[in-house]
Amino acid sequence: MGQVGGCLMGQPVVWRRIEALPALMMLCVPACPPPVPKCPHGLPETNSLYVSEYFSQSAQKLSFYSWYGNAKLFHFHVPEDTVLLRWLLQASRGKGPECTSMEITVHFRHGAPPVINPLGTRFPANATVRPSYNISITLSSAVQNTTFVNVTTPAAGDWFIAAHLPQAAGRIEVKGFSTPCPYMFQADMFVLRLTDMPVLEPGVPMPHTVVSPAKVFVPKHAAAMRFQLSSCVTSEQRACTVRVLLGSITLPQSFQRSLTCTGSTNCSLALESPPWEKWLQIMVESLGTANASVSVEMLASFTGGIPCSSGIREGPEGALCVLCPPWVFGVPVSSLAPTLLLLNLNTGMDSGGSLVVSLLLNKVSRGTNALAHHSTLLFSAFSQGYPLSVSTSSAEATLIVLYPQTDDWFLSLQLLCPRAQGGCAGAEGRVSVFAYLTPCFNDCGPYGQCSLLRRHGFLYAGCSCKAGWGGWSCTDDSKAQTVGTQNLATLLLTLSNLMFLPAIAVAVYRFYLVEASVYTYTMFFSTFYHACDQPGVAVLCIMDYDTLQYCDFLGSVVSIWVTILCMARLKKILKYVLFVLGTLLIAMSLQLDRRGVWNMMGPCLFALLIMVTAWVSEGSQRRHCYPSSWKRWVFYLLPGITLAFIAISVYAFMETNENYYYTHSIWHVLVACSVAFLLPPRDKHKKPWAWPQKLTCRYQICQNDREELYAVT
């Protein structure tokens, strides 16, 4: 395949013969350089020109799935008149011992990103979900897997591929602390298209040789299409048996219709609700001898072309009345025929959010007699160039389309009444229609966050849920936390910071006022950051969330920095210079990468190096171990170091999404307690709260040392 890719990118490739099979189209691959090898079944030469094209996107690193943002999206555009689409999917993994066998799920969809649900959660009420086609790629003993996916007569336009790993384990990883195995995925696309595809004109018979496809254009507002095949003749004077494939394939749904014709008699195929203003491909393949040439005559006709209208037009059962925007003072509806509304989503950037349509039946009347509001039901359904897909029966409704396909959408409205009340023949009314596009439906609710995502220039949105809520719009409460649990979690994460009060008291008592100020800063911002970080009802934000988070991270790292430097017992001028300089560097590093593990480990290790150097220097001068008191080691240093190591272990290895409220509260308690144990004792020559004399001396009470020096006794 590498040789084929080089040919396709280096120069145009001419294809002369193809063989169409029911589910797969085999193609003759030219060598580089020519000559072109013979096709395996020796189909006769034609004058049709097939041109291949190659599209590629850069590889992306896959993630374990917890929400839609973990899926990696690839965006391709399939040109018109494409008869074969082939995807080359390449998956690979690293070679380290942490790399194990893994299953990668790949989703395909035409017109919009795939709507996927690997976690099996519930979608919002009244939401329509167009499923996507998916396959699984297994990486076991091999470090690389190459898979091909072929689609014959694919629909032209945008195609999307989404790939992800299995469900995430829920463990909170510390960035930079562990090295996860890299799983990479890349998608390349090869297309084979016909440059001079024959066009079938409506109402005009066209002779056609069963070798290459043809196409027909569906006019706007066509209600039905009838395709007829006649005059089938073979070169070997045998029974003529052919199969007709009408339409394109969009995975997993296929709007392709098939027809098998035997003999020379006429056979026809009716296609209801054909896609308006679209080209339909027609593939006619022989089911007889492969070497025999087959010729047929094709005829296509359309019925039901209806222009845009501004009001209700009575007609026979099943007739349509199409309304074009703008809609003023509501949409007129009737019980005789459905009213069709046009929603234009052809801008190319409307498929990455949600389409919401709200309907309200305002007034219903039958002649001069008004119908009761509760006795009339409103029927509404979506259509996207194909048969209707969603329906609801109520006087007020909201319809949601997740990731709507880029196309013309249609909303069908008709009055229906219960049979028990005599029906509503001849009834008329008006419906208020409000349609809009939104990144996330209902902004993901109170337990979710709407995030805008971008892949290769395509912008789309997804919901990240919290507090046990799940689903596409965070509406699935099957695993949701109760309000009591949320309040408990908030109280644990906020009140656990009060354990810094003993450390602050010890620092003030021992006259470490700068350290006490840092601990107070950390306690304050950690408390209100975790109060703002909670979802749902138990939340309180005194300022911007990002500001609170930054201040919390900064206070945590600086607290460790000043504690270890205080233990080093440096000279005051040097200690305070390191305090300020270290704080500035820590602030800079946190701005670059807030969650990096070395933002905490780096200052800790550097401060420990300074402390060990100072202790060794002091011990060599005194010629004995420093600190020299065994009580200091047994009752203060060893307990403090033990608490610090337990806190780091809990923070790095035990935190998950489920136990975060408890484990992170334990982290707060352990760190605060370790600080109280590790702070060094006060200076032996300084009493508690003993302020320098220069700060308290006044002129009227100060001692005159000069007079005492010259005094005569």
PyMOL commands that set and color helices and strands:
alter all, ss='L'
color gray80, all
select helices_A, chain A and resi 2-10+68-70+373-375+419-421+441-444+483-509+513-532+545-567+572-592+598-622+630-654+660-678+693-696+705-709
alter helices_A, ss='H'
color red, helices_A
select strands_A, chain A and resi 14-15+18-20+25-27+50-56+60-61+64-65+72-78+82-93+102-110+127-128+133-139+144-152+157-167+183-194+206-209+214-217+224-234+241-246+257-262+267-272+279-286+294-303+308-309+321-323+331-334+339-344+354-366+369-370+377-383+390-393+396-402+408-416+428-438+448-455+458-465
alter strands_A, ss='S'
color yellow, strands_A
deselect
rebuild
show_as cartoon
